[in-house]
């Protein structure tokens, strides 16, 4: 700094180096002095606070030795290359691992697809077996019927919203007597019930109800219906308050006398059909081929069990 002080008369005012340094710091603080680096020199820009003139002082800087630079850079480059090689090796290992995983996934996908196909085949076979089993059960339910023909099973099943699984015979007039109190004791509380009748006219018809047969009162049932096997038809109830009626020891009937079955119905000639609570049934006693009265040739009552 003492040498710099000789360059310009401005520095002659400084008696000591300390005063000069403090003055320089003040110049820097007041933005009257700045230092500029150019290539291999340092230029100090000074604004004379007395004259406001600007002048520069060039201070030579020692150039760096290229060899020293190389010595500094080479270890860094070497270290960088080592890291790059390690990353490449890691990437190679990961790529190999990914290929192995992809192959394993592909093998597992093939195996899974094979397993799914096998399960589908098992399910298909199970469904076929279940269908045949249900058909066998239904056939077995009716194979001793004197009224129902086996070819009519699908027709009967089509009349239900929920498919029946089994029909359990509660009463068979070829085995049981034709007393209405026998019907009451065997069938009145076993719901739902379906009654098949073969009349002396040769017509086969009947009814279905989901409610009990209660002595002295009508059963309310919106799901009740009549049917005709000869006409292959179902007739829904139109007055659900009068679905069925039981008069103990005297008669039982669907609706308000739509189908009435009397005591000793196999010999009674005045069992009859009408149109009352099931008005969708054929008029003029069509369900019985146009005849109002009949004797019962056969009567079978089944309790219906539905699939869950």
HELIX and SHEET records of a PDB file:
HELIX    1   1 UNK A    2  UNK A    5  1                                   4    
HELIX    2   2 UNK A    9  UNK A   13  5                                   5    
HELIX    3   3 UNK A   17  UNK A   29  1                                  13    
HELIX    4   4 UNK A   66  UNK A  142  1                                  77    
HELIX    5   5 UNK A  150  UNK A  152  5                                   3    
HELIX    6   6 UNK A  153  UNK A  157  1                                   5    
HELIX    7   7 UNK A  180  UNK A  187  1                                   8    
HELIX    8   8 UNK A  240  UNK A  242  5                                   3    
HELIX    9   9 UNK A  286  UNK A  288  5                                   3    
SHEET    1   A 3 UNK A  33  UNK A  38  0                                        
SHEET    2   A 3 UNK A  41  UNK A  47 -1                                        
SHEET    3   A 3 UNK A  54  UNK A  60 -1                                        
SHEET    1   B 6 UNK A 164  UNK A 172  0                                        
SHEET    2   B 6 UNK A 296  UNK A 306 -1                                        
SHEET    3   B 6 UNK A 193  UNK A 199 -1                                        
SHEET    4   B 6 UNK A 204  UNK A 209 -1                                        
SHEET    5   B 6 UNK A 225  UNK A 228 -1                                        
SHEET    6   B 6 UNK A 233  UNK A 236 -1                                        
SHEET    1   C 6 UNK A 218  UNK A 219  0                                        
SHEET    2   C 6 UNK A 244  UNK A 247 -1                                        
SHEET    3   C 6 UNK A 251  UNK A 254 -1                                        
SHEET    4   C 6 UNK A 259  UNK A 262 -1                                        
SHEET    5   C 6 UNK A 271  UNK A 273 -1                                        
SHEET    6   C 6 UNK A 293  UNK A 294 -1                                        
END                                                                             
